[in-house]
Amino acid sequence: IRYDEVSKQYPDVLRQGDSGIEVANLQFFIDYLSAYYNTIPSLTVDGSFGAVTEQAVRAVQRTFGLPVDGVVGEITWEAIYDAYLGIVRTVPPEYVEGVVIPFPGVVLRIGADSPEVRVLQEYLNVIAEAYPNIPTLNPTGYFGNLTRSAVTAFQNTFGLEPTGTVGAITWNAIANIYESLFLGSSLREGQYPGFEIG
């Protein structure tokens, strides 16, 4: 999947008053960048382009030397997306138990074959242990019909649009649930083990 195929998800200008998955993806990327740029504020990913999101967009535009109008056109979108990719491409896309990697920057769908798909499959397998309606997968790295079914089951279970594809919002939801389940099942230093220590 090429960059221009991913960017076609955002064919329209985004501005205050807009809502939907495109806005949620924008907020996800800006919120992620806020951890690396102290000039960009963090955002709640709610899919609603309100005054707070507009101010964050203005901060992004100031940070990257763009015209500051609070509207996300093609140039602003590319600056946000390119900055995000520049960060996530420094993270190795391999599965390490308990470690969450960021959204890889491309939508994962039928036919994708990559280390990122294998990480996705590993995350879904951990989630499937707690949610039996999500099928387990052989972590091959290939995104076939079984992976699509598991993704759709996850999306239905957690109230996301059941597209069967994994964009930023679905990846983030899967990673958050995975991390919560993994940490919940791991005994941390000082944690009561559930039995008397003699």
Buried (B, 14 or more C-beta within 10 A) or exposed (E): EEEEEBEEEBEEEBBBEBEEBBBBBBBBBBBBBBEEBEEBBEBEBEBBBBEBBBBBBBBBBEBBEBEEEBBBBEEBBBBBBEBBBEBBEEEEBEBEEEEBBBBBBBBBBEEBEBBBBBBBBBBBBBBBEEBEEBBBBEBEBBBBEBBBBBBBBBBEBBEBEBBBBBBBBBBBBBBEBBBEBBEEEEEEEEEEEEEEEE
